């Protein structure tokens, strides 16, 4: 049998698991201190729900679950590929939350402020930074159209990022309605906008020329492509510039309110309007936002407003907005820089001879008031064993019956 993990998944050594636990605990503590409540949902969802969730390119990355028994045999006999699966693994936590709210809203506060910290799955092509199994850390506010929800999510997420020690960052915001109004002004047709947005979303990866090439390959009008290129090339493209280009005054007011409110509440990070911010999911309807590390390249959190997704379950409009921390990205950054967990309880190993077990156990119990203490039968090659303990993050050892005091490594 193979001992390696499935591609796109990881095993974590004790020191790595300790860092992951610390990060999750600190994020959860921050979220809860701001009044959000944790929920849990199944990892498996109905395949029809997943397929209709407007998840953008993520819909091509769903792990599908085959039917079982007679149902599978009938589907195979019918040679109908679409009928082979009835369930799938969730690709994010927003679709499961929408179903959860529709199923439980009579038991929930309104607005409902919730936390989800859990695993999600995408059938990615495995590479650095692209996993098939990974954690997301979400907060969402459901049931209000007020822009104070966006402000609360941004400031709470920023506080969590500061508390885990990720360093300096900035927040970027945009509005889907404003962006689409600008694209219409550039000459694109309404039915083309989603495809254009997918191309713009690749700007950081392929550059402006790459975006123009992709739009040309999609056979959009050359005049519209040139107008859009001029807009994207403007540095910086300000909210005032956007206001001049189109008549989407309400969206401009919404962005300005969020910018002004967040700036009034903090002076520790910058927040700015960014016309190129898209966010890939198709279910976003208004404000979208992203957190970018100023020290390490790339986004470390993102989210937006999705006012129509819950309505797919209830046939009525339910406003909602959420923010997700990129847990795996942050874990990778902190691991690479050798981050040390602050105020960590020191780990002590108590080594003993078999005959001294009871006495050694009493001694270890005494240590546990101050330290985390693990017990090990003293091996013949004590030196090599102590080296391994140190590799695993152990801070010191005590040989029962021989040591006068703890030997710190």
C-alpha positions as CSV (number, residue, x, y, z in Angstrom):
1,X,0.0,0.0,0.0
2,X,1.1,3.5,-0.7
3,X,2.4,5.6,2.2
4,X,2.3,9.0,0.5
5,X,-0.8,11.2,0.7
6,X,-3.1,11.6,-2.3
7,X,-1.8,14.5,-4.5
8,X,-3.0,17.8,-3.3
9,X,-3.4,16.8,0.4
10,X,-0.9,16.9,3.2
11,X,0.2,15.2,6.4
12,X,1.2,17.5,9.2
13,X,3.9,16.9,11.7
14,X,3.3,17.7,15.4
15,X,5.0,21.1,15.2
16,X,3.0,22.0,12.0
17,X,-0.2,20.8,13.6
18,X,0.5,22.9,16.7
19,X,0.9,26.0,14.4
20,X,-2.4,25.2,12.6
21,X,-4.2,24.8,15.9
22,X,-2.8,28.1,17.2
23,X,-3.9,30.0,14.0
24,X,-7.4,28.5,14.0
25,X,-7.9,29.1,17.7
26,X,-6.8,32.7,17.5
27,X,-9.0,33.3,14.4
28,X,-12.0,31.7,16.2
29,X,-11.4,33.6,19.4
30,X,-11.3,36.9,17.5
31,X,-14.4,36.1,15.5
32,X,-16.3,35.1,18.7
33,X,-15.1,38.2,20.6
34,X,-16.9,40.2,17.9
35,X,-20.2,38.4,18.4
36,X,-20.1,35.8,15.6
37,X,-21.3,32.3,16.4
38,X,-19.9,29.1,15.0
39,X,-21.9,26.6,13.0
40,X,-21.0,23.3,11.3
41,X,-22.3,21.8,8.1
42,X,-21.7,18.4,6.3
43,X,-18.8,18.1,3.9
44,X,-21.1,16.5,1.3
45,X,-23.8,18.5,-0.5
46,X,-26.5,17.6,-3.0
47,X,-24.9,17.7,-6.5
48,X,-27.7,19.7,-7.9
49,X,-27.2,22.4,-5.3
50,X,-23.5,22.5,-6.1
51,X,-24.1,22.7,-9.8
52,X,-26.5,25.6,-9.5
53,X,-24.4,27.6,-7.1
54,X,-22.8,30.0,-9.5
55,X,-19.3,29.2,-8.2
56,X,-17.5,30.3,-11.4
57,X,-14.6,28.1,-12.4
58,X,-14.9,26.2,-9.1
59,X,-17.9,24.3,-10.6
60,X,-15.4,22.5,-12.8
61,X,-13.4,21.4,-9.7
62,X,-16.2,19.6,-7.8
63,X,-15.3,16.2,-6.4
64,X,-18.4,14.2,-7.4
65,X,-19.7,11.1,-5.4
66,X,-21.0,8.2,-7.4
67,X,-24.4,6.8,-6.6
68,X,-24.4,3.5,-4.8
69,X,-25.9,0.0,-5.4
70,X,-28.9,-0.4,-7.7
71,X,-29.0,3.3,-8.6
72,X,-25.4,3.2,-9.8
73,X,-26.1,0.1,-11.9
74,X,-29.1,1.6,-13.5
75,X,-27.1,4.8,-14.4
76,X,-24.3,2.7,-15.9
77,X,-26.8,0.7,-17.9
78,X,-28.3,3.9,-19.2
79,X,-24.9,5.1,-20.1
80,X,-25.9,8.6,-18.9
81,X,-22.9,10.3,-17.3
82,X,-25.0,13.1,-15.7
83,X,-27.0,10.5,-13.8
84,X,-23.9,8.8,-12.2
85,X,-23.6,11.2,-9.3
86,X,-26.0,12.5,-6.7
87,X,-23.6,14.2,-4.2
88,X,-20.4,16.2,-4.2
89,X,-17.8,17.5,-1.8
90,X,-18.2,21.2,-1.0
91,X,-15.8,23.5,-2.9
92,X,-16.3,26.4,-0.4
93,X,-18.4,27.2,2.7
94,X,-20.8,29.7,1.2
95,X,-23.1,27.3,-0.6
96,X,-23.4,25.1,2.4
97,X,-24.1,28.2,4.6
98,X,-26.9,29.3,2.2
99,X,-28.5,25.9,2.4
100,X,-28.0,25.8,6.2
101,X,-29.7,29.2,6.6
102,X,-32.6,28.2,4.4
103,X,-33.1,25.1,6.5
104,X,-32.7,26.6,9.9
105,X,-33.6,30.3,9.7
106,X,-36.6,30.0,12.0
107,X,-34.1,29.1,14.8
108,X,-31.6,31.8,14.0
109,X,-31.3,35.5,14.9
110,X,-31.7,38.1,12.1
111,X,-29.3,39.4,11.1
112,X,-27.4,36.1,11.6
113,X,-23.7,36.5,12.3
114,X,-21.9,33.2,11.9
115,X,-18.4,31.5,11.8
116,X,-17.3,28.5,9.7
117,X,-13.8,27.1,10.1
118,X,-13.7,23.8,8.1
119,X,-12.3,21.8,5.3
120,X,-13.3,22.2,1.6
121,X,-12.3,20.3,-1.5
122,X,-11.4,21.2,-5.1
123,X,-10.2,18.9,-7.8
124,X,-7.3,21.2,-8.6
125,X,-4.1,20.3,-10.4
126,X,-1.8,20.1,-7.4
127,X,1.0,22.6,-7.2
128,X,2.5,25.0,-4.6
129,X,-0.3,27.0,-3.1
130,X,-3.0,24.8,-4.8
131,X,-4.4,22.0,-2.6
132,X,-7.3,19.6,-3.1
133,X,-8.1,19.6,0.6
134,X,-7.8,22.8,2.6
135,X,-9.3,24.9,5.3
136,X,-11.3,28.1,5.0
137,X,-12.1,30.5,7.9
138,X,-15.3,32.4,7.1
139,X,-17.5,34.9,8.8
140,X,-20.8,35.9,7.2
141,X,-23.7,38.3,8.0
142,X,-27.1,37.2,6.7
143,X,-30.3,39.2,6.6
144,X,-29.3,42.8,6.2
145,X,-28.7,45.1,3.3
146,X,-26.9,47.7,5.5
147,X,-23.3,48.5,4.4
148,X,-22.4,48.4,8.1
149,X,-22.2,44.6,7.6
150,X,-19.3,45.1,5.1
151,X,-17.6,47.4,7.5
152,X,-18.0,45.0,10.4
153,X,-16.6,42.0,8.3
154,X,-13.6,44.0,7.1
155,X,-12.6,45.3,10.6
156,X,-13.2,41.9,12.3
157,X,-11.1,40.1,9.6
158,X,-8.4,42.7,9.9
159,X,-8.3,42.2,13.7
160,X,-8.0,38.4,13.3
161,X,-5.1,38.9,10.8
162,X,-3.3,41.3,13.2
163,X,-3.9,38.9,16.1
164,X,-2.2,36.0,14.3
165,X,0.8,38.1,13.4
166,X,0.7,38.1,9.6
167,X,2.3,41.5,9.4
168,X,1.2,44.6,7.3
169,X,-1.6,44.3,4.8
170,X,-4.0,46.4,2.8
171,X,-7.7,46.0,1.9
172,X,-9.0,46.4,-1.6
173,X,-12.6,46.8,-2.5
174,X,-14.8,47.0,-5.6
175,X,-18.4,46.7,-6.5
176,X,-19.7,44.3,-9.1
177,X,-22.5,46.7,-10.1
178,X,-20.1,49.5,-10.7
179,X,-17.7,47.4,-12.6
180,X,-20.4,46.1,-14.9
181,X,-21.6,49.6,-15.5
182,X,-18.1,50.6,-16.5
183,X,-17.8,47.6,-18.9
184,X,-21.1,48.5,-20.5
185,X,-19.8,52.1,-21.0
186,X,-16.7,50.6,-22.7
187,X,-19.0,48.9,-25.2
188,X,-19.4,45.4,-24.0
189,X,-22.8,43.7,-24.1
190,X,-24.6,42.6,-20.9
191,X,-24.4,39.0,-21.8
192,X,-20.6,39.3,-22.3
193,X,-19.8,40.8,-18.9
194,X,-19.2,37.7,-16.9
195,X,-16.7,36.4,-19.5
196,X,-14.9,39.8,-19.5
197,X,-14.7,39.7,-15.7
198,X,-13.1,36.3,-15.9
199,X,-10.4,37.7,-18.1
200,X,-9.8,40.8,-16.0
201,X,-9.4,38.6,-13.0
202,X,-6.2,37.2,-14.5
203,X,-4.6,40.6,-14.8
204,X,-2.1,40.0,-12.0
205,X,-1.0,36.7,-13.6
206,X,-0.9,37.5,-17.3
207,X,-0.6,41.3,-17.4
208,X,-2.5,43.8,-19.5
209,X,-1.3,42.4,-22.8
210,X,-2.4,38.9,-21.7
211,X,-5.9,40.1,-20.8
212,X,-6.1,41.9,-24.2
213,X,-5.1,38.7,-26.0
214,X,-7.6,36.6,-24.1
215,X,-10.4,39.1,-24.8
216,X,-9.4,39.2,-28.5
217,X,-9.5,35.4,-28.6
218,X,-13.0,35.5,-27.2
219,X,-13.8,37.7,-30.3
220,X,-15.1,40.8,-28.4
221,X,-15.1,44.0,-30.3
222,X,-11.6,45.6,-30.7
223,X,-12.9,49.1,-29.9
224,X,-14.3,47.8,-26.6
225,X,-11.1,46.0,-25.7
226,X,-9.1,49.2,-26.4
227,X,-11.4,51.3,-24.2
228,X,-11.1,48.8,-21.4
229,X,-7.3,48.6,-21.8
230,X,-7.1,52.3,-21.4
231,X,-9.1,52.1,-18.2
232,X,-7.0,49.3,-16.8
233,X,-3.8,51.1,-17.7
234,X,-4.7,54.2,-15.7
235,X,-2.7,54.2,-12.5
236,X,-4.3,54.7,-10.1
237,X,-7.8,54.4,-11.4
238,X,-9.7,56.3,-8.7
239,X,-13.3,56.2,-7.5
240,X,-13.6,59.7,-9.0
241,X,-12.6,58.4,-12.4
242,X,-15.2,55.6,-12.1
243,X,-17.8,58.2,-11.2
244,X,-17.1,60.2,-14.4
245,X,-17.3,57.1,-16.6
246,X,-20.8,55.9,-15.7
247,X,-24.0,56.8,-13.9
248,X,-23.9,54.1,-11.2
249,X,-24.0,56.7,-8.4
250,X,-25.4,54.3,-5.8
251,X,-22.5,51.9,-6.1
252,X,-20.0,54.7,-5.9
253,X,-21.8,55.9,-2.7
254,X,-21.6,52.4,-1.3
255,X,-17.9,52.1,-1.8
256,X,-17.2,55.6,-0.5
257,X,-19.2,54.8,2.7
258,X,-17.2,51.6,3.3
259,X,-13.9,53.4,2.7
260,X,-14.7,56.3,4.9
261,X,-16.1,54.1,7.7
262,X,-13.2,51.7,7.8
263,X,-10.7,54.6,7.7
264,X,-12.5,56.3,10.6
265,X,-12.3,53.1,12.7
266,X,-8.7,52.2,12.2
267,X,-5.3,53.7,11.3
268,X,-3.3,50.4,11.2
269,X,-4.0,49.3,7.6
270,X,-4.9,51.0,4.3
271,X,-8.1,50.4,2.4
272,X,-8.5,51.4,-1.3
273,X,-10.8,51.1,-4.3
274,X,-9.5,48.8,-7.0
275,X,-11.3,48.5,-10.3
276,X,-9.4,45.2,-11.2
277,X,-10.7,43.4,-8.1
278,X,-13.2,40.7,-9.4
279,X,-13.3,37.7,-7.1
280,X,-14.0,34.6,-9.2
281,X,-17.3,33.3,-7.9
282,X,-20.3,34.2,-10.0
283,X,-22.7,34.5,-7.0
284,X,-21.3,37.9,-5.9
285,X,-23.8,40.7,-6.5
286,X,-22.3,43.9,-5.0
287,X,-19.3,44.8,-2.9
288,X,-16.3,42.5,-3.2
289,X,-13.2,42.8,-1.1
290,X,-9.7,41.3,-0.7
291,X,-6.8,41.6,1.7
292,X,-3.3,41.7,0.3
293,X,-0.2,41.2,2.3
294,X,2.3,44.1,1.7
295,X,5.2,41.9,2.6
296,X,4.3,38.6,0.9
297,X,2.8,38.6,-2.6
298,X,-0.8,37.6,-3.0
299,X,-4.2,37.7,-1.4
300,X,-4.6,36.4,2.2
301,X,-8.4,36.9,2.5
302,X,-11.4,37.8,0.3
303,X,-15.1,37.9,0.1
304,X,-18.2,39.9,-0.9
305,X,-21.9,40.3,-1.0
306,X,-24.1,37.5,-2.4
307,X,-27.7,38.7,-2.1
308,X,-29.2,36.1,-4.5
309,X,-27.7,32.8,-3.5
310,X,-29.9,32.0,-0.5
311,X,-32.9,33.0,-2.6
312,X,-32.2,29.9,-4.8
313,X,-33.4,27.8,-1.8
314,X,-36.2,30.0,-0.5
315,X,-37.5,31.7,-3.7
316,X,-37.2,35.1,-1.9
317,X,-34.5,37.6,-1.6
318,X,-32.2,37.2,1.4
319,X,-29.2,39.6,1.6
320,X,-25.9,38.2,2.7
321,X,-22.2,39.1,2.8
322,X,-19.1,37.1,3.8
323,X,-15.3,37.3,4.3
324,X,-12.9,34.3,4.2
325,X,-9.4,34.2,5.5
326,X,-7.0,32.2,3.3
327,X,-5.8,29.9,6.0
328,X,-3.5,27.7,3.9
329,X,-1.8,30.7,2.4
330,X,-1.1,32.2,5.8
331,X,0.0,28.9,7.3
332,X,2.5,28.6,4.4
333,X,3.8,32.1,4.9
334,X,4.3,31.8,8.6
335,X,5.9,28.3,8.2
336,X,8.4,29.7,5.7
337,X,9.5,32.6,8.0
338,X,9.9,30.3,11.0
339,X,7.1,31.8,13.0
340,X,7.1,30.9,16.7
341,X,3.8,30.6,18.6
342,X,3.8,33.3,21.3
343,X,3.4,32.4,24.9
344,X,3.5,28.7,24.0
345,X,3.6,26.4,27.0
346,X,7.0,24.7,27.0
347,X,7.2,20.9,26.1
348,X,9.1,18.7,28.5
349,X,9.9,15.0,28.1
350,X,10.2,12.8,31.2
351,X,12.4,9.8,30.5
352,X,12.1,6.8,32.9
353,X,13.0,3.2,33.5
354,X,10.1,0.8,33.4
355,X,10.4,0.0,37.1
356,X,10.1,3.7,37.9
357,X,6.8,4.3,36.0
358,X,4.6,5.3,39.0
359,X,7.1,7.8,40.4
360,X,7.8,9.3,37.0
361,X,4.1,9.7,36.4
362,X,3.7,11.6,39.7
363,X,6.6,13.8,38.7
364,X,5.2,14.5,35.3
365,X,1.8,15.3,36.8
366,X,3.6,17.9,39.0
367,X,5.3,19.4,35.9
368,X,1.9,19.8,34.1
369,X,1.0,22.8,36.3
370,X,3.7,24.7,34.4
371,X,4.6,22.7,31.3
372,X,3.2,20.2,28.9
373,X,4.9,17.0,30.0
374,X,5.2,13.8,27.9
375,X,6.5,10.5,29.2
376,X,8.8,8.1,27.4
377,X,10.6,4.9,28.5
378,X,14.3,5.8,28.4
379,X,15.8,4.3,25.2
380,X,19.3,2.8,25.0
381,X,20.4,5.5,22.6
382,X,19.3,8.4,24.7
383,X,21.3,11.1,22.8
384,X,19.7,10.3,19.4
385,X,16.3,10.2,21.0
386,X,16.8,13.6,22.6
387,X,17.9,15.0,19.2
388,X,14.6,13.7,17.7
389,X,12.7,15.3,20.6
390,X,14.3,18.6,19.8
391,X,13.4,18.3,16.1
392,X,9.8,17.8,17.1
393,X,9.7,21.0,19.1
394,X,10.5,19.7,22.6
395,X,12.0,22.3,24.9
396,X,13.7,20.2,27.5
397,X,13.9,16.8,29.2
398,X,14.2,15.2,32.6
399,X,15.6,11.7,33.3
400,X,13.7,10.4,36.3
401,X,16.1,9.1,39.0
402,X,19.1,10.6,37.3
403,X,18.6,14.3,36.6
404,X,18.8,16.9,39.3
405,X,16.7,19.4,37.2
406,X,15.1,19.8,33.8
407,X,17.7,20.0,31.0
408,X,16.5,22.7,28.5
409,X,17.4,22.2,24.9
